[in-house]
Amino acid sequence: MDPEVSLMLHCDPLQALGEHQTHIEISDRFNRQSFPEIEQHIEAVWSDRVTKEPWLFNGAKFRLHSAEICVTENGPMGEQAVQNLMHLQCGEGDQLESGNKSSDRSTKDEQSCVLKLQLGLTCYKDYLGTNWSREAGNLQSHGQNECADPQAFLAQPLGVGAVMATADGDVVLLRRSQKVAEAAGLLDIPGGHPEPKMVCPEVSEEVICVELLQGKERAVVSEIFSSVCAEIRDEVNVPVSSLSKPLFMGIALNHTSAGRPSAEFYVRCTLTTEEVRDFYRRGGPEAHESTDILFLSRAKMLQLSEHSPLWSEMCPSAKGAVLLYQRVMPDY
């Protein structure tokens, strides 16, 4: 398998999860562990970066401590997987007969699945000084020795990414600009990070803390899912109204940044491939992050592997999303 990426967890085939099947626990217990030397290193790295790139600013991020998909007894959400697929097929302009098709594909009539995330808080500064630092490997060894967790001293900000399919069934890839900090010039999917600030708009960025987020767990879940569509809107420049509700496929780990996690989602768009191309060319809020848009057919997505010529042009987040799509959404 490609050493740049691995899968932390994934849904079963045709069992991608919706927002209401997602639950979080947020606590200081899930924050990054610390010791004096690493804090000094983080400050030094940040000071150096800001001197070179004075436009950088620090921002709060959700830190992923753990994630699991739990099988529960069939209850109100027992048919949710079927409903998710029916929403994608019937709710996005397809014919009703597709609903019968998805009903036939239900494989877990007697049980349902729930995604459980344990989240803390971290920030961009901590990410640069840990996951993206030359000391990342040493921090992982220290974490394994001291905490039995190689990620214990790493920021581990939770990212999101979208396998976005047009009405023609083509999947969107973006060529990253040469001016971005990571994976310059490589192919990526639309993505970014859910923002704690969106859950606590009444306070400034620097005072956001876990205590302010406790009691707002459903709002955090909503931000994770809605941030997927927001990133598509900003990077591809299509209206959010043209997008389906995101479905969670799994979490991929980017090993070029010490196993940074990204939750990957599947999203359908009601616009055709040419309409999406036209919207992209008009430019959006984050048009500077990419230089071109590419479209892959579903057949090509399913055939992609590390032996494919295109694979070497893809950044780790895109590779992880492809692997999850192939496992979870093979017929969509």
MOUR-V113796 format. One record per run of one state. SS is the DSSP state (H for helix, E for strand, L for the rest). FROM is the first residue (numbers start at 1). TO is the last residue. Records with the same first field share a line. If there is no record, write none. Layout:
SS->FROM-TO + FROM-TO
This chain:
L->1-4 + 11-16 + 18-18 + 27-27 + 31-35 + 53-59 + 74-79 + 91-96 + 105-110 + 130-135 + 148-156 + 158-158 + 166-170 + 177-186 + 189-189 + 194-195 + 200-204 + 208-209 + 214-216 + 237-239 + 244-246 + 258-259 + 270-272 + 283-286 + 297-297 + 304-308 + 315-315 + 329-332
E->5-10 + 17-17 + 22-26 + 60-73 + 111-123 + 157-157 + 159-165 + 171-176 + 187-188 + 190-193 + 243-243 + 247-254 + 260-269 + 290-296 + 314-314
H->19-21 + 28-30 + 36-52 + 80-90 + 97-104 + 124-129 + 136-147 + 196-199 + 205-207 + 210-213 + 217-236 + 240-242 + 255-257 + 273-282 + 287-289 + 298-303 + 309-313 + 316-328
